[in-house]
Amino acid sequence: MHFAPTWELIRQPPGAIDPAITASERAMSDIISKSTLTHIQRLEAEAIHIMREVVAETTNPVMLYSVGKDSAVMLHLARKAFYPSPPPFPLLHVDTTWKFQAMYELRERMAKESGMELLVYQNPEAAARGINPFDHGALHTDMWKTEGLKQALDKYGFDAAFGGARRDEEKSRAKERIFSFRTASHGWDPKNQRPELWNIYNARKNKGESIRVFPISNWTELDIWQYIHLNDVPIVPLYFAAKRPTFEWEGGLFMADDLPRLEKVLGYRPEITERSIRFRTLGCFPLTGAVESTASTLTEVIQETLLTTTSERQGRVIDKDAGGAGMEVKKQQGYF
């Protein structure tokens, strides 16, 4: 796979530098070249810098890979940051067994293309108890996602985990640092966060602590789509509108991705209607609401994003589990 170089990757060989040029002139040249970067190039350079910093300062990092659009951008950035070698860390997918089938297909494809090790972890207790989003509500997220992630991090001994959270998504994420320190039990204290000055990051940990690192914290939903468009980043086709089987449940519109399994868990066959839908965010298919749309190309998705007045996570049921502070409570308990 070919990656276009960023300004950080472009270096002149020593013999190409004119000795008559002073150090101050070279410094000014660097400043000028940096100032000509586009907004997207600046975000890319920042994310690459963060990833390299983490690899340099930690002993066993991992990249959390949920297969959504943010994960797709993060994976592309990681491959670019360490090109031509594969990124020096594995991918970790905490699997709830309820993801869209198209997500599983892209997961396998990208693991193969990237040359990275793919670790898939399922919480054995959740599997044994048959925890599902219909019968168990918030417990589904707690068991499969929160406890599953904590178990996986402990099992493999990871001391830093890259995540694709962005500050514009949700209010608790807006106040979380790029380097988010977690206790030995993976808890997060929003009132005890370290200052982050400019592009200086402190990765020193206390005994038992780990770090959740968010290289694309400063990106917006629009930035993500523009980057995908500019770099031809592979994403799950569910982000594009198409005629799909849908059903209504608890006031939301959902896609019937695995109808036989739905019937078995619900105990009845939901009324299925074909609609032109797409998804702004992806997760477990019974917990991820669709939006009716005709945006079937990247250009149309970007245009729709520019005009929308609602949050991209409006269809995520898990954000509403515990009232207005649902996500923050989950993060304090160890959620991604």
N, C-alpha and C positions, 0 to 999 in steps of 0.2 A: 504494500500500500504506500502511495506517495503522499508525503506531507509537505505542504508549503512552509518554508522557514519563517520563524518569527524573528524580531529584531534581536532577541536574546541568543539565537542560534547563529547569527551571522557574525563572523569574526574575520578580520583580515590577517593573513599570515604575517609574521614579524618583518619579513623582507619587503612587504608592500607598504610599510609605514615610512613616510618621508621624514628623515631625521630633522629636517628643518622645521617641522611642525612642533610647536611647544606642547607641553602637557596640558596647559590651560586651554589651548586651541582644540586639542583632542577632546577634552572634557566638554567644551562648548559644542563641539560637533555631535557628541553623544546626546547632549540635552536637546539639540535641534532635531536629531533623528527620532528621539523618543516623542517629542512634541508633535511630530507629524503622524504618529500612529492614530488610527481610527479608534473610535470608542470600543468596538469589538476587539481590536488587536490589543488594546490596553487590558481589557478583561482577560483575554487569553494569556497575555504575558504574566499577569498577576497570578492566575491559577497555576501556571507552569512553575512559577517561582515558589509558590506554596508547596506544591507536590515535591519539588526537589529539596526544599527545606526539611520536609518531614522525613524523607528518605535519608537525609544526611544526619538527622538528629534522633531518630528512633531506631529500635533494633528489629522490630517485627511488624511492619505495617501491612494493612490489607485495604482493599477497596470494596466497599459495600456496593453490590450491583443488583438493583431492583428491576432493571431492564426498561425503565421508563425513559423519557426524553432527557431528563437531567443526568441519569446514569449514562446514557448514550454519549452525551457531550463530555462528561467526566472521563469516560473510557478513551474517547478520541484525544482529549487533552493529555492523558497519561501516556498514550502511545507516542504522541508528538514530543512530550517532554523528555523521553528517554530513547527516542529513535536514534540509531537503527536497531538497538536492542529492545526486547520486550520490557515492559515495566517490571521493576524488581520487587514485585509483590503479587499475590494472587487476587482473584476476584472471589467474593463471598456472597452467595445468594441465600438469604434466609427464606426458605420456601414454606408457604402456608398451605400448599397443595390446591389453592383456590384461585391461582392466577389465570389470566386469559391464555388460551392455548397458543395464540400468536406470540405471547411473551416468552413462553418456553422454547418455541422454535428459534426466535432471534437470540435467546441466551446461548443456545448450543452453537449457533452459527458464529456469533461474535467471539466466543471463547476459542473456537477453532482458528478464526482469522487472526486474532490478536496473539496467539501463541502463549497465552497466559493460563496458569492453572486455575480451574474453576472448582471452588468448594461449594457444595450444596448442603445446607443443614436444615433438618426438620426436627422440631421438638418432639422427642419420642413420647412424652407424657400426653401432649395434645393429640398425637396420632392414636394412642391407646384409648383415650377417652372419647374419641370421635368428635372433638370440638369443631363446631362449624358456625358460620355467621348467622344462620337462621335461628338455631335453637339456643345459642349461647351469648349472642349479642357482643357486649364489650369484652367478654372473656376470650372471645376468638382472637382479638388483637393482642390482648395481654399474654395469652399462652403462646400463640404461634409467632408473633412478631417480637414483643418485648422480651419474654423469657427465652425464646428461641435465639435471639441475637445475643443475649447475655451468656447463654450456654455455649454458643459457638465461639465467642471471643475468649471465654475461659478455656475451652477445649484446646484451641490452637495457640493460646498465649499471645494474642495480638496486643501490642501496646499502643497502637494508633490505627484508627479506622477512618478512611476517607468516606464522606457522605455527600450526597447531592442536594442537601437542603439549601434553600435560598431565602433571604430575608424578606422578600416581597410576598412570599407565599402565605404567611400566617404570623400572628402577633408574637407568639413565644419565640419563633425562629428569628424575628426581627431584632430581638435583644441578645441573641446568643452570639458569642465570639466566634471567630474563624477557628481558633484553637479552643475547643470546648473540653475542659477537664472533667473527668468523671471519677468518682470514688472507687474504692476496691469493689463495691457492690454495684457499680455502674450508675450510681445516682448523680443527678445534676442539681447544683444549687445556683439558681440565677442571681442570687444576691452575693455570691462569692466568685466573681469572675475576674480574671487578670486583665489589666489594661493592655491594649494593642496599639502601639504608637506607630503610625505610618505603615511601613512594610517590615517592621521588626517583630518577630515572633519568638516567644519563649517556650520551648518544648521541654523544659526541665520538669520532671514529675516527682511527686512524693511516692514513697513505697506503696505499691498496690494500685496506684492511679493509672488511668489510661486516657487517651485523647481521642475525641471525635473531631475530625478536621473537615471543614467545609470550604473547599477551594472556589466554589462558585457562589458564595454567599452574596456577593454584590451584584450578581446578575439578576435581570428581570425575566419574566416569561417571554417578553418580546426579544430580549437579547438571545435567549436560548434558541428561539425559532430562527432568528437572523443567522446565528452561528451554524445551525444545522443546514440552512439554505446555502450559505457561503462555502461550507466545507463538505457538503454532500454526506452528512453523517447518517448512517443507517438507523432507522427507527421503526418501531412497531407500526404496521399499517393502520391500526385502530385509531391513530391520531388523525386520519383522513376520513372524510365523510363517505359513507356508502350505505346501501340498503342492508339493514341487519335485523335479525329477530329480536324484539324487545318485549319486556313485560314491566308492569308497574308494581312497585312494592314499597309500602310505607311512605307514600308520597313522592317517590323517586322513579326515574326511568332507567331501567337496567337492561343490559344485553344478555340474552339467553345463550351463553357461550357453551354450556354443557347441559343440554336439556334433560337427558336421562338422569343425570346426577341431581339436577334441580328437583325433578319429580320425586326422586327417592327421598330426598331430605325434607321437602315441603309436605310430602304425602298427597299431593294433588298436582295436576298439570296447570301451570299458570296460563292465562290468556296471552297468546303470542301475537304481536302485531309487527309487521314490517315497517320500519321507519328509516329515513336517511339520518344517520347519527354519526357522531365522532366523539372522541374523548379528549379532554384537556389535560387530564392526569390519569394515571393507571395504577391499579392495585389489585385486590381481590375482586373478581367480577361481580359478586353479589353486594359489594360495598362501594362500588365505583359507579356513580351516576353518569349517564351519557347526556350529551346535549344534541338537540336537533339542529342539523347544519347541512349545508351543501358545499362546504369548503373541502374540496377533494385534492387540492394541490398545495404545495408549500406557500406559494404566493397568496392563495386565497386564505390559508390559515393565518398568515401574517396579517393580512388585511382585516380578518375577523378579530384577531387579537387586538389590533389597534382600536377597533370600534367597540369592543366589549366593555361593559360597565360592572361586571360581576367577577368575583374571585375565581381563579382556576380550580380551587379546592372546594367550591360550593357543593360538588357532588360526592365528596368523600365523607361517608357516614361516620368513620372513626373520629373525625374532628368534633363530632357532636355528642360523643359518648358520655362525657362528664360535664355537660354544660359549656359555658363560655370558656372555661379554663381547661377544657379537655386535653388539648395537645400539651400544654405546659405540665399538667399533672403526669401525663404519660412520660414526658421527657425526664421528669424528676425521678421516675421509677425505673429509668433505664432505656426508654424507647429511643429509637434512632434520632 
